[in-house]
């Protein structure tokens, strides 16, 4: 073992049993930010000892999700299944020191203990019949039975810690039993592996969801038994959906992949997740550099947060406005490709994004609006009936004849031509602008019509104006 370090070292340790969900991303974000704030180290560890549920696809989803949100790690990824020899060595050490012992109880015996405790109205627990004690005679080990290894939990007193989010927490040792740290086949269990990993990786701050609070007293006992420094624990509050219920994979969009597919920018999602349980005054919109500068565990609330999709949409719109057009174009191009829209022969998509970035809450919305720059949409019957009457069509024919003679095809020239045409026709601007939008774009909801016409180009605009 290396010597303990005073440097800040945090970790994100997901289990590869599904997609990377937003609760996990917030945990990773807070752990990452705390390490960055203190010039420390952020470690990625994959806790893959659940062989029945862990899959390579889930590992890939975690790695892809971390890459998409941009939370870079300094060490790892480390995989628990590659550390089995280390766990077995520590278990042997604990058996030798007397901090662990073999238990030969069968499933039937454990079920009987549970039934008897419930009949007495007590909390079901292991009765420690195989726990060595001074002056106690243990049963004879049954032949052919592979034992589990149990940790020897202190019987008296309390285990306490000052949680960086929830404050002082004390739990009586009488509430804890001797947990299993190795199964009959020798594979170690979750709570044990976590302790050894955090010890070996010199994790100074364990930042995780408050569903892990009940694991903490057991883990503290094991740190102490190993002579390891107990890290600082910070348990983050739960995230509820808009109904006030814990977010569900079946009911709620909770995967990072979901938000990517829905057209959210990663920095917008991180900005929003940062505000779930943490605040810096009234600041809502900020960059990750600002978040790192401001972040402190002391400002994390212990109360659950409620997910507000409308607030996320608002933040996404702000980040879209602030994003570089070329970056937006690269992502919007993928959404357009999914719709079968070819952009190679149309206007530069980055220029289209400049026009649309103030009008879009998501990149999917932006792609939907960008479509008419590359192919005309079919106006709805209501739009056609209102804005493409025979009188409108006749006026658009005159418009086409005049605009075709423009020497220069740019926004300024088109703007002046439209104004002159409206005056010449003796009508109001909407009587030209709305039919023009309906005919050329297929929708009446667009940015400034002269800007859109300029981008689409003379040839394509005239083709659309003269088509039936």
N, C-alpha and C positions, 0 to 999 in steps of 0.2 A: 504494500500500500504506500502511496505517496503521502507526504505530510499534509495536514489540513491547510487550507488556503483561506485568506481573509477576503479574497476577491468575490464579487457577486457572480454567482453561477445559477442560472435558472434552467428549467427544462420543460419541454412539451412532450408528453408521453401517451399518445393515442393508442387504442387497441384497434387492429385492422379487422374489424368485424362488420364494417359497413362504410358508407361514405363519410367524408369529413364534414361534420355538421357545424352550424354556426356557433353553437355553444362551445364546441372545441376550438373554433377559430378565435373566439373572444379570449379563451384561456391562453391560447398561443400568443395572441396579440399582447395581453397584459404581461406575460412572461418575457416576451421579446422586448417590449418597451422598457421593462424594469432593468433588464440586462443592458440595453443600449443607454439608458439614462445614466447608469453607474459605470459605464465603460467595462461592462462585464462580459460574460460568455453565455450564449443561448444554445442549449443542447436539444437535439431531436432524438427521441428514443421510441422505438416501435415495440409495444408490449404485446408480443405475439405468442404467449404461452397457451392461450386458449386454442388448442389445435383443432377442435371441432368447428369453431366459428371463424377463425382467422383465415383469410384468403389472400393470395397474391394480388387479386384484383382490388381488394380493399387497401392493400399497401400502396399500390399504384395510385389509387384515388386520393390517398392522404398526401403522397408526394406531389401529385398534380395540383391538388388544392393549395398546398403550401406555396408552390411555385406561382400559382395564379394570384394569390393575395399578396405575394411579394415579401413574405416573412422569412428572410434568409437566416439560416442557422450556422453557428460557428463550428460545432462538432456534431458528428453523427452523419447519417442515422445509425444508431446502435440497435441491434436486434436481440431481444432476450433469448431467443432460441439458440443464438450463437454463444451464449454465456452459461450454458448448462454446467460445464465443469466447475466454473467459479461458484455457482450456487451450491453444488454438491459439496464442495470443499468447505464452505461456510457452515452448511448443515452439519457436517462431520465435526467441525470445530465447536458448534453449539452443543452437540450431543456429548462431546468430551468434557466441556466445561460445566455440564449440568443444566444449561439453559434450555435444553430440549430433551425429549425422551420419546421412546417408541410406544405406540398404542396399538393394541391388537383387537380392539372392539370390532365386532361384526356390524353390518347394517342393521340386523335384527336387534342387537343389543342397544344401538343408538336410538332406534325407533321406540324401543321399550322405555328408555330413559325419557324420551320426549313425552310419551303418553302419560307416564307416571307424574312428570312435572306439571303437565297441563291439568291432570286430574286433581292435583293439589293447588291449582290456581297459580302456579309459579312459572317463571320464564324458563322455557326449555333450554337445557344446557348439558354439556358433557359433565359427568360426575367425577372426573379425574381418577378413575379407578386404577389406571396404569401410571399415574404420576408418582415418581419415587419421593418418598418422604422418610425422614429419620425415624426408625423404629417401625416402619410400615412393611408388611410382607406383601409383595406383589403376586398376582396370579401367575401360574406357570404359562409361559408363552405357548400358544397352541401350535402344533406341528403343521407345516405347510401353509401358514398364513403370513402374508407379507404385511408388515405393519405400516401405519402412517407415522409421520414424525410430528409431534405437537410441541408448541412453544410453551415454556413454563412461565405462565403469567403470574406476577405477584398477586397474592390473595388479599392482602390488606392495603389500606391507604388509598390514595387517589393519584391519578395521572392528570397533569395540568399543563396547559401551554397558553401563551399570550398570542392569540391569532391576530395577524396583521390587519384583518378585515373585521372579524367578528368579536374581537376582544378576548378577555379571559374566559377560558373554558376548562372546567374540571369534571372529571368522570371517575366515579368510584371503581376501584378494581373489582369489587364484588359484582359489577355489571358485566365483567368480561370473563370469558372462559379461556381454556387453553386451545388456541386456534391451531389448525393443521397447517404446517409449513411445507410438508412434502407428502405426496400421495403414495399409495402402496407401490407404484411402479418407480418411485424415486423422483418424479417430476415435481418441482417446487410450485408453490401456490403464489397467487398475485401479491398478497401483502408482504410476503417474505422477499420476493424478487425486487419489489419496489424499494425496499429498505437497502438491500445490497447494492442495487444500481445507484441510488442516490448517494450512498456512502462512497462507492468506488469513483463516481463521477464528481464527487465533492460539491454536490448541489447545496447551495447556501439558502435558497428560498424556494419552497415548494408552493407554487401558485396553481390552484386547481379549483374545480367546482365544489360547492358545499355538500354535494352528495357523498363526498369522501370524508366528511367530518367523523363519521363513525369508525372509519379505518384508522384515524390518526392516533388514538390512544394505544392501539395494538402496535402500530409502527414505532411509536416513541419507546415503548418497552423494548422492542428489538434493537433499536439504535443503542439504547443504554446497555443492553446485554452484550452488544458487540464492542462497547467502548467507543462508539462513534459519536461525533458531534451531532446533536439534533438540529436539523435545519429550522429556519423560520417558516411557519405555515401561514398561508393566506388563502382562505376559502371564499371563492367568489359566489355571489348570489345567483339563484336560478333565473332563467329567462322564461317568462310566460308568454303565451300567445295573446291575441287581442280579446280572448274570452276569459283570460285569467287562469288558464290551465298550462301545465308544463308542456312545452313544445314537443310534438310527436312526429316521428318520421312518417307515420301513416297519414297524419292529418294536416301537417304543416310543411311548407317548403323550408327545410332546415339544412339542406346540403349546399355547400359552396358551389357545386356544379349546377344546382338549380338557379342560383343567382347569376352565374355566368350566362346560362342559356336564356335567362329573362332579360339580359341586356344591361346588367348593372356593372359599373366600374369597380374594380377591386378596392381602390382607395375610398370609394363612397361607402362600400360595405364595412370596411375597417373603421372609417370615421363614425358610422352609425353604431357599430358594436362597441366602440370606445365609450360612447355615451350611455350604454346600457350598464348602469351601476357605477359610473364615474362621471365627474363633472369638473370643469374649470370655469367657474363663474357661470355666465350665460352664453359662453361660446358654443356654437353648434357646428359651424363649418370650419374645419381646420385640416392642415396637412399632417402627415405622419411625423415629419420633423418637429412640428409644433407639439404634437401629442407626446413624443418622447421627452421634449423639454419640460412639459408641464406635468407629466405623469408621476403620481405618488400613490402608493398603496393606502396611505392615510386618507386619501380622498375617495376611496372605493366604498360605496354604501353596502351595508350587510343585507339590505332589503331586496327582495326580488324585483326584477325589471320586467316591464311589459313591452312586447314587440309591437311596434307601430309601423305598419307598412307605408302609410302615407308620409310619415317623417322620413323613412328611408328613400322613398321616391323623390321627395323634395331635395334631400341631400345629393342623390344621384344626379338630379338636374343641375345642381350647383357645380358638381364636379365635372359634368359634361361641358358646361359653359367654360370652365377653367382649363379643360384639356386641350392639348395640341391637336389641330385638325387632322394631321397625317396619322396620328395614333388612333383617333376616332375612325378614320377611313379604313384602316386595316381591319378593325373589328366589324364595322358596318358592312364591309365587303363580304364577310363570311355570312352574315345574315341575309344579304341580298342573294348570294349564291344559293342559299337554302331555298329561296323563293324562285330560283331559276332566272334571275335577272343578271344579264351580262353587262358589265360596266366598261369594258375595254374600248368600245367605240363611242362612248358618251363623254360628258364633261368630267374633269378631274374630280374624283370622289372627295378629296380633301376640301375642294372649293365648295362642293355641295354641303359638306358638313359644316362649313363656316356659316352658311345660310340657315341651317337647321338646328344648330346647337343651342340656340336660345328658345327653341320650340319643342324640345324633346325631354321627356323624363327618363327614358331608357333608350338604349341603342337599338332595341327592337322597334320602338316608335320611330326612331330616326331612319331606320332602314325602310319602314313602311312609307314614310314621307319621301324618301329618296327615290323610290321606285319610279315615280312619274318623270324624273329627270332622264330616265333611260328608256322608258316605254310608257305610252299614255294609258291611264287607267280608264275603265269604262264608267262613265258617270251613272249614278243611280237614276232611276226613273223620275224621282222627285226633282233631282238637280236638272235633268234634261228638260222636264216639263216647265220648270221655272225659268231657266236661263238659256235654253237653246230653242226658243220659239222661232218660227219662220222669220220674224222681224230681226231677232238676234243673229240668225244665220246670215241674213242678207248684210247686216252691218259688219259681221266678221269677214265676209267676202271683200268688202271695201277696205277693211283694215288690212287684210292680206295683200291686196294690190298695193296699198301705200307703203306698208312696212318692207315689202320686197325691194323697194327703190332706195332704201337707206344706204348711204355710202359707207357709214361706219356702224358695225353691229356691236354695241356695248351698252352698258346700263344707262349711261347718261343720255346717249342718242335715243334709246328706246323710251326713256322716261319723257323726253321732250316730245317725241312723236305721239305718244299716247295722250299727253296733255293737249296737243294741237288737234288730234283726231276727235277727242271728246268735245272740244270747243266747236270744231267744224260741224259735228253731228248735232250740236245743240242739246246734248243730254248730260246727265251727271256721270261721274267716274264709275260708280257701281254698275251702270247700264252697259259699260264697255268691259270693265275689269272682271266682273263675275262671269259673263258669257265667255270671255277670253280664257279664263281659268278652266271653266267647264270643258271647253272645246279642246284646248291644247294639253291640259294636265289631267282632266277627268275628275277633278275635285275643285271645290271652291275655297278650300283651306290651304293656303300656301303663303310663303313669305312674299315680299314685294314683287309684283308681277313682272316689273321691268328687270329685276335681278335674276329671276328664274328664266325668263326668255333669253337673257344675255348668255346664261350658262348653257342652256340647251342648244343654242346655236341657230343661225339663220336657216340652214337647209332643213333641219328637223322641224323647226317651228312652222315653216311654210308647208312642209309635207303634212303636218297634223292639221293645219288650218284649212287645207284644201281637200282633205279626205272626207269621205262620207261616213 
